[in-house]
Amino acid sequence: MKRLQAILALLLTTFFWGITFTIVKNAIARVDVFVFLGQRFALAVAVILPICLARRQPCALRTIRQGIVLGIFLFASYAFQTVALRFTSASNTGFLTGMSVVIVPLLGALLFRHSVTPGVKWGVTLAVPGLFLLCTNGRLVLNFGDLLAAICAVCVSLHLILTGRYARDNDVYWLTTVQLATVGLLSLGVAAATNQPLLSWDREVLWALLICAFFATVFAFIVQTSMQRHLSPAQTALIFCMEPVFAAIYAFWAGGERLGTIGYLGALLILAGMVVSELVPHGSSSELSSPA
């Protein structure tokens, strides 16, 4: 039951990330991306910090240290993805970022001796070609930006793996708050370094800020941090492959964008990969029991 609840909660998180893709794209067309990120994460911290204080749970030094580490990898994910988009297509960036579904089990096995269950192996085998078809429509031309997108995928993978390790030994709310504050401060720092007005205001962006701060940040990262106690990082990465699927569905509903036959086939493969990863017997796995 806990696994099922974790899967459904992470799917809901992925849904919010997927539908905000179009919303964020429209917002950063009006304001600098790091200004938007700084404001988004600052607002998120303003929401979650009072909750932490009301719970009267102390914030351990270890939580601060590990929360900062998570925040650095999370910020790096946003930063490399943003810069990559200046040199390559959104489709290439989406596909290469999604390749974290392969990188997570590899890094888990190399760095932390995680075992990879047969279900995850079959899920990845289906999800990777699905990502390729959905994000690139079957065409992939590599360039310098794709290297940056690949680095982004590594950062995403390390964030997933470390979240699974740190969440077991820390207060979820404080750990989430520290990492969100880290992303906010680093984003505002980059914005200041590039001479962007930190207090710039655009009322047209307010709706995007509210949705992203409440649903795609506070809710999403509390759920991710909490639910990764019950699922391995590799299984979480498979669930997160649904993000471009939800993004495509929302783009169709909100903007009338159509996938085409290849895109729909890719979406079905991703969904099949996620389902197969749960249906195939898991056997024994050290991913959830390895020491932090």
N, C-alpha and C positions, 0 to 999 in steps of 0.2 A: 504493500500500500504506500509506503514512503517513497519507493522508486517511482510508482505511478504518479504520485503527487509531485515529485521532483520533475518528472518529464513534462507534465502538463504546465507546471509553473514556468519552466524554462522555455517551453513553446510559447507561452503568453509573453514572456520577456522578448523572445525573438520576434514575435508579431509586432510588438511596439517598436523595436529597432527597425524592422522592415518598413513599416508605414511611415516612420519619420525620415526615411531616406529622401523621399521627395520633398518633405517639409524642410529639412535641413538644406537641401540643394537650393531651394528657393530663397531661404534666409541668407545664405552666404553669398548670394548674388547681390545682396544689398549692404552687407557689412563684412568686414574682414573675418576670415574663418577663425582666427585665434581670439579675436575680440568676442565673437559669438560663443566659442568654447569657454572662454573665461567667464562670461556672464552666465552661461548655462550651468557650469559647475559651481560657481559662486552661489547662484540661486538654489541649487540642489543642497549645498552645505547649509544654507540658511534654513532650509526646510528640515533637514535630518538632525542637525545639531541640537535643537531643543528637545527632540525625541530622546536623544542619547542622555542629555542632562536630566530629563524627567524620569528616566529609568534608574537613575542613581547607581549605575554600574561604573566602577573606576576604569579608566583607560590605562592599561599597562604599557610600560615602556616598549615591550616586545611588540605590542599591537601597533604602536606608532611607527616603529622601525619597519615592520613588515608591511604596514599600510602604505608607507612611503615607497617601498620597493614596488608594490602593486601599482601605485599611482604613476611611477616613472614608466613602467612598461605600458600602461594604458595610454599615457600621454604620447609615448613614442609611437604607438599604433596609430593614433589620430594624426600625428605630425607626418610620419612617413607616407601614410595614405593620402594626405592632403597634398604634399609635395609631388607624389607620384602622379596625381591627376593633372599636374601641369605638363607632364612629359608623355603621358600615355593615355589611352582611352579609359572611360569608366568601365567598359566591359572587361578589359584586361585587368584592371585594378580589382574589380569584383571577383574575378576568377582566382587571381593569384592570392588575394587576401583569404579567400575561402579555402585555399590549399592548407590552411592551418589544420584541417581535418586529417591531413597526412602527417604534418609536422608534429602535432601533439603526441600521437603514440610513439613516433620515432624518438623525439626528445625525451619523452617519459621513460622509454626503455634504455636510452643511452645515459641519461643523467641520474635517474632515480630508480632504475631497475624495475620499472612497471612492466607487468605482463600485458599482452594484447590478446583479448579473448577472440574466439572465432567469429562471434557476432559482430564485433567491431571491424574485423578484417573484411568480412563480407559487406558490411555497411559502407566502409570506405571505398571498396571496389566499385560499388554502385554510385556512391555520391560524387566521386571525382569526375567521371565522365558526365554526370548530370550537371555539375557546376560548369564544366567546359561548354556544354551545349546551351545552358541557360544564359550564362554571362557573355559568351563570345559568339553565339549563334553559329558555332562550328568553325570560326576563323580566328586565328591567334597570330599576330605579328609582333615579335618582341623588340623592345628598345630599352633605353636607359631607365625610363620611368618604371619599367617592369621590375628592374632590380630593386628599386625603392619599395615597390609593392610587395616583393618577396620578403624584404626585411620587415615590412609591416606584418606579414603573416607570421614571421618568427616571433615578433613582439607579442602578437595576439596569442600565440601558442604558449609562450612563457607565462603570460598573464593567466591563462586558463589553468596551466599546471600548478603554478604557485598559489592561485586562489584555492584550488582543491586542497593543498597542503596547509595553508595558513588558516583556512576557515574552521578547521577542526579544533584549533587550540586558542582561538581568540573570540572575543565578543563580536558578533557579526555586525552590529550597528556601528561600533567604534571603528572596526576595521574598514567598513564601507566609507565612513565619514572621512577618515584620514586619507584614503586613496582618492576620493573625490576632491578633497581640498588640495591635494598635491597636483592633480590635473589642472584645477582652476588656477593655482598660483603659477604653474609653469606656462600655461596658456597666456595668462596676463603678462608674464615676463617676456615671452616671445613677442607679443603685441607691442609692448613698450619698447623693446629693442628695435623693432621695425618702424617706430614712430607712428604707431596707430593710436588714435584717440580712444583711451580706455573707457571713457564715460559717454561715448557716442550712443545716441538713442534713436531708434527707428520704430515708430509705433506699429508698422507693418510686420515687424519681427517679433512683437510681443507674444502673439499666439504661438509661434514656433518655440520661443523660449519656455513658455509655460508647459507646453506638451512635452518638450524634451527634458526639462528639469524634473517634472513630477513623474512621468511615466517611463521615459527612456533612460533616466539616470537614477533617481532615488529608488523608485520601485524596482527597476531592472537590476541594479547592482546589489540591492539587498537580497533579492530573490536569487541571483546568481551565486552570491557568496553563501547563502543559506543552503541552497539545494545541492551545491557541489559537495556537501557532506555525504550525500547519498548516491552520487553518480561519479564515475571516473571522469577525468579530464577528456579522454578520448570519446566517451559517450556524449559528454557535453558539447564537444566540437561537432559531432554529427548532428545534434539537435540544432546547433547554430547555423548549420548549412541551410536551414529553412529560411534564413533571413532574406536572401535574394528572391526566394519564392514569394514570400509575403510582400516584398517590395514590388514585385512584378504584378501581383494581384491588386495591390493598392493603386499602382500607376495605371492599371487598366480601369479601375473603378473611378479614380479621381480625374485622370487625364485622357482616358480613352486609348492608352498605349496598348498595342497588341504584341504578343510574344511570337506568334508564328508556330508552325508545327515543331521545329527543332527546339524552340524554347519550352514548349509544353512537354516534350519528351524529356528534356533536362530536368524540369520540375518533378516529373513522375519518378525519374531515377533517384533524385535526392530523397523524395518521400519514401520510396522503396528501400533505400539504404538505411534510413532511420528506423523504419518498421522492422526490417530484417535484423538489424543490430539488436533489437529487443526480443525477436522471436527465436533466434538461434540460441541454444543453451550456452550460458556464460561460462560454465566451469568454474575453476578457481582463478582468482586474480589478485595480485598483490597491490593493485593500484589504490584500493581503498584502505589497505591495512599497513602500507609502508610507513615507517616512522617519519615524523616531520623533522 
